[in-house]
Amino acid sequence: MDAHIKKVYVPMTETGFYILLCLRMPNHGYGIIQRVEAMTDGEIRLAPGTMYGSLSKMEKDGLIAFVQEQDKRKIYQITKLGEEVLALEMKRIKRLYRSVEEAQQ
């Protein structure tokens, strides 16, 4: 992973995190919006403009890839690079969580 990708994506925005998390299985933008809303019990609602801008940037940067078009919807999936970035972010979040847990003891 090059330094530019690491600098741009770690730490990640919630939008970026949820997009990569959801794209471990192929999905389209609206499907991601619905899945994130369900995963977070409605606490996070991704706006379409934010979603599609993020998808475009992540595709250009190689974190996700277009898989196919289905019913006029573009289906994307996470790439190997995207998995590496997601793993770094998950490691960072786990470290933050451990720090909070230890501070409460």
HUKAGI-V705348 format. One record per helix or strand of 2 or more residues. SS is the DSSP state (a for helix, b for strand). FROM is the first residue (numbers start at 0). LEN is the number of residues. If there is no record, write none. Layout:
BEGIN
SS&FROM&LEN / SS&FROM&LEN
END
This chain:
BEGIN
a&2&7 / a&13&9 / a&28&11 / a&47&14 / b&63&7 / b&72&6 / a&79&24
END
